[in-house]
Structures are given as structure tokens and as C-alpha cells.
């Protein structure tokens, strides 16, 4: 097996592009192990509705990346206290969906550092007791496959729950929904001599365990070339750094948002397709001038994000149509949790 060093890139769109490149285009004569740590981000499953999975207001306000991966499964939160492992290998016809095969070395390592209760539970989760610290997924293409998972070592668990908190509003969608679980970091469970390690140090310790060596220089490694990185960034441009991939691949859905304001109740009924507003109807008991259809027509085609909706609302004379309310107030309440 070869280890591939991602050269400490923290941008999830780069790291997932690298994984995709190694899977689809860089065939070596042995399997590949890749680790990466991402800046705060939500990684969406291939078949999920992005907007349904995230607390969009929190995500935008906190500058959290949102990236759709190639594999299925649910949405997961990443930050600098979390690292991902990826085993990339030939698909021998027996290994796909065999999560035990690929998580066994991870569990073995965790047992060796004191996390004795770490175990594979259910289909694809690693847990300590009833709490989950790792979600795992797989993706297969053209006779190759990747089995990847996360390790919550020292993540901000408040951010995990805030960023992935489901929306209160009524959403009707055919996207695959995540199953929320109680989560935990593993840092409190490791032996005392490992509690002061950083996420990077703990990851590097796992690397030595998997390769059964004592020094980093003894790890068998494939070194990425300039040509490799060039292709990685081309993949990023086409997919994981692209709004249309990360949001626009979502299935169409309907969302109803009803809010009470000092000016009265406003009820927005959106039809969203490719994460853009395809149509909208506005109802309510507010007192306005002009035809509310002017507002509805103006919103059609807008990306369904707080930033884009707010910018579009700023172009409209909201006082005329609704009364004394600003674009900022309206957009904030539309995307609040």
C-alpha cells in the first residue's frame, strides 16, 4: 500500500478532488491510503438535498464550506479537530459495502491507544457505546473503489449540531436524508499519554500503526507531481469547487416558510429546482401596494441562499409591497434556524 500526502491542504474541495483523482485516474500497483483535514465544512452525500441538510443561515454566517462528495450516505461535519481516511483500491467484487474490512485497521489502532470500546455498529458507523465518532461511505467506479470515513478527535461538537441542524420549515423533497446520531470526540477516551496530541499528531500516529513502522520516513509513499496537482485542480474546477455541483445537483423540492412580522404574517411557498427558485407564491395578511406577483417574478431564478435572496430583495421596493420591512430582516428570517 502507498500513502499519499495531501501536503496539508485544508480546503475540502481540493481534498475531495484529490481523492477523486486518485480513485479515477491514478492507478498504482498497490492500494492507496489518503488522509486529509478540512477547514470547517459540511460534506454532503451524492444523493442528498444540500439545502435540506444544512442550517444555511449558520453555514453562511460562519463561512463553512459546503461540498458534495461522489459517494452516497449522509452529510457530515468536518473541522480542524476531525480527520478523514480514504482507502482506494481495486473493486474485487466482494469488498463494496464491506465496511468491516476497511475500518478494522482504524479500530485496531484506536484499541491500541486506549479507546477499547471503539466498534463498528450497524452498517457503517464507528461508535463508543451509543455515541458515534465516525461515519463511513463508499464509492465505486470503473473497477476501482474508495472506502472513506471520518474521525472526530477534537471537533467543536456545538458546531456539528448547529451546522447540521435540520430546518424548522416544511420541506418536501426526495433527497436522501441523514439520520442524526449522538456524536462524541474520541480524545476523552484515549490513554493519558495521547490526550495532549494535536489532530495532526494523532493522525500521524495512526499512519505509523497502519503501515506497521516506527518512523514516518519508513512509510511507503507515492509523491504527487506537478502534473498530478494540475489535474486535481481541474477536477476541482469542474466539480467540487463548483456551486452547480455542490448545490445544483440537489433534487427539486418545495419549501414553505411562514413568519409573523410587525407588519403581519408573510407565507412564502418556494419551488426549488437545481437549488434555484423555480417559482414562488407569497401569501399573508400584510397591507401592501401593487401586485405581489411583481415580487414573485423578481425572485424566480435566484439561488436559494441567504446571500442571493437578500441581494434580490434589495432590488425590490419592499415597503411598497409589504410595509416597513427591510431586505436584511426578511432574508435573515427566511433562513434563520
HELIX and SHEET records of a PDB file:
HELIX    1   1 UNK A   12  UNK A   24  1                                  13    
HELIX    2   2 UNK A   50  UNK A   53  1                                   4    
HELIX    3   3 UNK A   56  UNK A   61  1                                   6    
HELIX    4   4 UNK A   99  UNK A  112  1                                  14    
HELIX    5   5 UNK A  157  UNK A  163  1                                   7    
HELIX    6   6 UNK A  187  UNK A  189  5                                   3    
HELIX    7   7 UNK A  192  UNK A  194  5                                   3    
HELIX    8   8 UNK A  199  UNK A  211  1                                  13    
HELIX    9   9 UNK A  216  UNK A  218  5                                   3    
HELIX   10  10 UNK A  226  UNK A  238  1                                  13    
HELIX   11  11 UNK A  243  UNK A  246  1                                   4    
HELIX   12  12 UNK A  293  UNK A  299  1                                   7    
HELIX   13  13 UNK A  306  UNK A  314  1                                   9    
HELIX   14  14 UNK A  318  UNK A  321  1                                   4    
HELIX   15  15 UNK A  327  UNK A  334  1                                   8    
SHEET    1   A 8 UNK A 118  UNK A 121  0                                        
SHEET    2   A 8 UNK A 125  UNK A 128 -1                                        
SHEET    3   A 8 UNK A 131  UNK A 141 -1                                        
SHEET    4   A 8 UNK A 144  UNK A 152 -1                                        
SHEET    5   A 8 UNK A  82  UNK A  90 -1                                        
SHEET    6   A 8 UNK A  32  UNK A  36 -1                                        
SHEET    7   A 8 UNK A   2  UNK A   4  1                                        
SHEET    8   A 8 UNK A 221  UNK A 222  1                                        
SHEET    1   B 3 UNK A  65  UNK A  68  0                                        
SHEET    2   B 3 UNK A  41  UNK A  44  1                                        
SHEET    3   B 3 UNK A  76  UNK A  78 -1                                        
SHEET    1   C 4 UNK A 170  UNK A 173  0                                        
SHEET    2   C 4 UNK A 253  UNK A 261 -1                                        
SHEET    3   C 4 UNK A 264  UNK A 273 -1                                        
SHEET    4   C 4 UNK A 276  UNK A 284 -1                                        
END                                                                             
